[in-house]
C-alpha cells in the first residue's frame, strides 16, 4: 500500500509551510491572540486567495476535493505553527454541515462566501451536561406556521465571538437524548434574542457561550429535513475530530523538535543535557509517540476517504483521538519537564504548544470518551 502524498498534497503542504516561515513566527502569533478579533483578517483573506478555504469541500460544491487526507496534511502544517485563524469552525465544522444538509439554494448562497473568505461561521452544538453526547440536546425549537422559535444555551462555541452566522443545533421533537428530533438552524449573530458571552480558552483562542431567548427564524433557515440532522452532525464532528488530531500531530512534532534543539544548548555541569543518556531515552520515547500518532491519524483519514461503513469510519476516528490523547500527555509533559520552569512561561513557544495540545485533548471528546465510544461501536 502506498502511503506517500500525491503531488497536489505535497504542494498544499509546502504552501502552508512557506506561509508560516514567511509570515507566522511566534511573536506574530502572540500579537494576533492579543488583538481584538484574536486572528488576522488579512491572513484569512490570503487563505482564500491561496485556495485553502476550498480544501474541505467536494468538487461538485466548488471545492478542492474534500479529501480527509488533504485536510490532514493541511491541519498538521497548521499545528506546527499554532495558527489561530478559524479554519476549523468555519470551513470544516459549519461548512461540512452545510455541504451535507443544505438545499441547493442554501449551498449556492453560503459555500461560495465561505470559500472566498467573506463569511465567518460557528456551529453551536455543545450544552452543559451533554458530556460529548451529540444527541443530548435541550435547546428547543418550536415551530408555528413558517417561523420557529429557539430557546436554550450553547457552550464552548468555537469562533462564536466572530461568526456572522451560527448553526444552532436544537430539538424539534422527542426527549433530551433521543437521536430523532434534532435539527439545525442558521441564525444571524445579530438576531434579536441572541446573547454572546465571549471568552478566551486556555490556549489563547476565542470561544463563546451563546444564549437563545425567543429567537425567531423562518423555515428557510432550517438545514435539511426537520428532526433528522444528527447523522450529519456526527459526520461533521468526526471530520473535525480528525482535523484537530492532525493539528495535534503537527504541534507535537514541533514540541519534539524544539525539545531536541534545547537539549543541545542547555548545559548542566558544563555539559549539554542532550548528552545525558536518560534524557536521550525520554526524547526517543517522544519520537515514538509522535510517529504512532501520525500513523493512526493517517489511518483514520484514509478510512474516511474509503467506502467503509459509517460505523467503521467512526471507530477509526475514535481510535485516533484516543491514541492522540495518550501521545499528547506523554510528549507534552516530557517537553515541559526537559525544558524546566522556562517551559511554562509565556515567553517561550513550548508552553503555548503545550496549552494548545491540552485544549485539543478535550475538544470533540477526551480520550476516555473516545475509548468508550470505540468499544461501543
C-alpha positions, 0 to 999 in steps of 0.5 A: 500500500502506498502511503506517500502524498500525491503531488497536489498534497505535497504542494498544499503542504509546502504552501502552508509551510512557506506561509508560516516561515514567511509570515507566522513566527511566534511573536506574530502569533502572540500579537494576533491572540492579543488583538481584538478579533484574536486572528488576522483578517488579512491572513484569512483573506490570503487563505482564500486567495491561496485556495485553502478555504476550498480544501474541505469541500467536494468538487461538485460544491466548488471545492478542492476535493474534500479529501480527509487526507488533504485536510490532514496534511493541511491541519498538521502544517497548521499545528506546527505553527499554532495558527489561530485563524478559524479554519476549523469552525468555519470551513470544516465544522459549519461548512461540512454541515452545510455541504451535507444538509443544505438545499441547493439554494442554501449551498449556492448562497453560503459555500461560495462566501465561505470559500472566498473568505467573506463569511465567518461561521460557528456551529453551536452544538455543545450544552452543559451536561451533554458530556460529548453526547451529540444527541443530548440536546435541550435547546428547543425549537418550536415551530408555528406556521413558517417561523420557529422559535429557539430557546436554550444555551450553547457552550464552548462555541468555537469562533462564536465571538466572530461568526456572522452566522451560527448553526444552532443545533436544537430539538424539534421533537422527542426527549433530551437524548433521543437521536430523532428530533434534532435539527439545525438552524442558521441564525444571524449573530445579530438576531434579536434574542441572541446573547454572546458571552465571549471568552478566551480558552486556555490556549489563547483562542476565542470561544463563546457561550451563546444564549437563545431567548425567543429567537425567531427564524423562518423555515428557510433557515432550517438545514435539511429535513426537520428532526433528522440532522444528527447523522450529519452532525456526527459526520461533521464532528468526526471530520473535525475530530480528525482535523484537530488530531492532525493539528495535534500531530503537527504541534507535537512534532514541533514540541519534539523538535524544539525539545531536541534543539534545547537539549543541545544548548542547555548545559548542566555541569558544563555539559549539554543535557542532550548528552545525558543518556536518560534524557536521550531515552525520554526524547526517543520515547517522544519520537515514538509517540509522535510517529504512532500518532501520525500513523493512526491519524493517517489511518483514520483519514484514509478510512474516511476517504474509503467506502467503509461503513459509517460505523467503521469510519467512526471507530477509526476516528475514535481510535485516533483521538484516543491514541492522540490523547495518550501521545499528547500527555506523554510528549507534552509533559516530557517537553515541559519537564526537559525544558524546566520552569522556562517551559511554562512561561509565556515567553517561550513557544513550548508552553503555548504548544503545550496549552494548545495540545491540552485544549485539543485533548478535550475538544470533540471528546477526551480520550476516555470518551473516545475509548468508550465510544470505540468499544461501543461501536 
